[in-house]
Amino acid sequence: MPKITFIGAGSTVFTRNLLGDILSFPELADSTISLFDIDEQRLADSAIVARKLAERSGTHPTIEATADRRRALDGTDYSICMIQVGGYKPSTVIDFDIPKKYGLQQTIGDTLGIGGIMRGLRTIPVLLDISRDMEELCPDAILLNYANPMAMNCWALNRASRIKTVGLCHSIFHTATELAHDIGVPITDINYLCAGINHMAFFLRFERDGQDLYPLIQKVIEEKRVPNWNRVRYELFKRLGYFVTESSEHFSEYVPWFIKRDRSDLIRDYNIPLDEYLRRCETQIAEWEDLRTALLAADPDALSRYEQQRMEQRIERIAEHDPLQAQSLREAWESKQQRGDTQHSGEYGSLIIHSMETGQPRVVYGNVANHGLIDNLPEGCCVETPCLVDQNGVQPTRIGSIPPHLAALMRTNINVQELTVEAALTRKRDHIYHAAMLDPHTAAELDLDQIGDLVDELIAAHGEWLPTYE
């Protein structure tokens, strides 16, 4: 049985979901599960939840919890990384509050933009420390990374570490499911090919039985059925002819066109949720104790009741401004409940582990180094492509060239990723300024002096969460 290590296991809900996925496979049910986190209370909660999950599923994994990262990694076969360096407070709040002083607004701030740059600079050094431990303690293990900013993190690991790394994100599958609902075609009937960079990949094919389904997506626009929460991506589809894989709130801050301080009409017309990540974090913090109680309860139905209650509340909130989205969400939730579709979360991590252990072939989407995969994107950058997984490991699919206008758009983001990685690996402060200067959203709002002052203030505010730069 393999040893599977969770780095950042204090993310209790995510740990529960991934562990549930793993234990749903009989071939993995007796694995050794090593939980690591620097927050010992959250780690203890996750250990209790893990043991309850194993008991309720009738499985017998060996579960260990430790605040010693090297012990957790020693001899592991798979390391699942889901860390957030600096947490919500102070770091994420800093990433939003200081840019606001300069008139720079964000929605999520974890992938690109000034928030993504700073998050990458905080996260990459920790990931490299983890990889150095792995090189010593488990050199043949694979690192399955869920931590954002995905492309920056994986690019840095691929450049500076010998550890095999794959970045995992659920945006492609979730977007395909959303589009299937919009056009009224079961997701199980749809075949698609997607490629690009994380959070900016595009569906190059979206078909049913060889029939192009893009005309049905166009029909959603013509019939004025575009979901209020997804106006940005449908606008991009109109302009580019291909549908992008990350949500409208994310995508709006990767480009210079939608968030402008002197254009409140754009914010209104495209329904852009400024400060969305802050709201999500505050909601999760406010609800944590109730959720913790449900997770730790002896009653096995307590969590289901909690999730049902929270879903009803969410639907009610959405219905106040978007009745169609609320109805869509209710239908999807009820369908999931009727199918009993609660055993597997849909995350790729457990599927990769199962395929590598058993040889059962699967195709998943992974973030990997671009070595001959997408011809018109820079060599070595981090790209998101379909990957065959079996006992030979994770084997990316060669795509060739993608449509030139899509590649050009991606390169505006890759420039920022590359310079952030360069800053993290060389510790040269100038490259942080360069990354911010070339960021599409930041450059559209601020002049060069403002960008320099913003970067200086952010570096000072993050203090010891960042290394020293030359």
C-alpha positions, 0 to 999 in steps of 0.5 A, a space after each residue: 500500500 502506498 504512503 500518501 502525505 497531505 501537506 496543509 492537511 489543516 484545510 479540513 474540508 479539502 482533506 476530507 474530500 480528497 481522503 474520501 476519494 482515496 478510500 473509495 478505491 478498494 486498492 487504496 483503502 489500506 494506504 498509509 495517510 500522513 497528515 501534516 500542518 503547522 496549525 496543530 489545532 486544525 491538524 488535530 481536527 483533520 485527524 479526527 475527521 480522517 479517522 471518522 471517515 475511515 470508520 464510516 467507510 469500513 476501510 482500514 488506512 494507517 492514519 498519522 498526524 504530525 507537525 514534523 514535515 520531514 516525518 510526514 514526507 519520509 518514504 512517501 509515494 505521493 505528496 498532496 500540497 494544498 498550502 496557503 502561505 500567510 493565510 487569509 490574515 495577514 497576507 491575503 488582506 494585505 494583497 487586497 487592502 494596499 492595492 486599493 489605496 492606489 485605486 487597484 481593485 481585484 476579485 480573487 487575487 490568487 493567480 495573476 495581478 499584483 495579488 497573484 504575484 505576491 502570493 507566488 513570492 510567498 509560496 514558491 520558497 516554501 514549495 522549494 523547501 518541501 521539494 528539497 525535503 522530498 529529494 532527500 526523503 522520497 526522491 521518487 515520489 510525485 508532488 501533486 500541487 493544488 496551491 495557487 498561483 498554480 502556473 508560477 508555483 509549478 514553473 518554479 518547481 520544474 526549474 529548481 527541483 528534481 521532484 516530479 510535479 503535476 499541478 491540479 485544478 478543477 476549473 476545466 471539468 467545472 466549466 465543462 459541466 456549467 456549459 453542459 447545463 447552459 446548452 442542455 446536453 448531459 455532460 456524460 455525452 460531451 467530448 472535449 479537448 482543452 489546452 492552454 495555461 492554468 485558468 486561461 485554457 480554452 476548449 479547442 473542441 466541445 462536441 457530442 458524437 463528433 458534432 460541434 456544440 459551439 453553435 449551441 453555446 452561441 445560441 445561449 447568447 442569442 436567446 439572452 440566457 447568459 447567466 448573470 455571474 458568467 457575463 465576462 466569459 461569454 463576452 470573451 467567447 463572442 470576441 475570441 470564438 473559444 470558451 475559456 476555462 476559469 470563472 468570470 470573476 477570475 478571468 476579469 482580473 487577468 486582462 485589462 478590459 473589465 475592471 477600471 476604477 473610472 468605469 463603474 458601468 463595466 463593473 455593473 454591466 459585467 456583474 464583476 464581484 470586486 473583493 469576492 475572495 475576501 467575502 468568501 474567506 470571511 464567510 468561511 471563517 464565520 461558518 467554521 465553528 458550525 462546520 467544525 461541529 458537524 465534521 466532528 459530530 458522532 451523528 453521521 448525518 450531521 454534516 449532510 444536514 449542515 451542507 443542505 442548510 448552507 446550500 439552501 441559504 446560498 440559493 436564497 442569497 443568489 435568488 435575490 439578484 439572479 433567480 435563474 442561477 439560483 434555480 440552476 444551482 438548486 437543480 444541480 444540487 437536487 440531481 446530485 443528491 438523487 444520484 447519491 453522487 457524494 462518493 467522489 469529489 471530482 478532484 484529479 488527485 485520487 485518480 492519479 494515485 489509483 491509476 499509477 498504483 493499479 495501471 488503470 489508464 485515465 486521462 486527467 488535465 494537469 499543469 506540466 512543463 511545456 517541453 514540446 507540448 504547445 508549440 506557440 507558447 514559451 518552452 518550459 512555461 507551465 501549460 495545462 493539457 490532457 495527460 494519460 496516467 497509468 503505471 508509467 506515471 503522468 504522460 502529457 499529450 502533445 497539442 501542437 499549435 493552438 489558435 494564434 490569438 489565444 496563444 497571444 493572450 496567454 503570453 500576456 499572462 505568461 510574461 508575469 508568471 515568468 518574471 515572478 518565478 525569476 524573482 523568486 529563484 534569483 531573489 532579484 527585487 527588480 524582477 518583482 517590479 518588472 512582473 507588476 509592470 507587465 501585468 495586464 490589469 495593473 498596467 491598465 490602472 497605474 503608472 510606473 511610479 505608482 507600480 513601483 511604490 505599490 510593490 515597495 509597500 507590499 514587500 514591506 507589509 509582508 515582512 517575514 513572509 517574504 525572503 530578502 531580495 537584492 
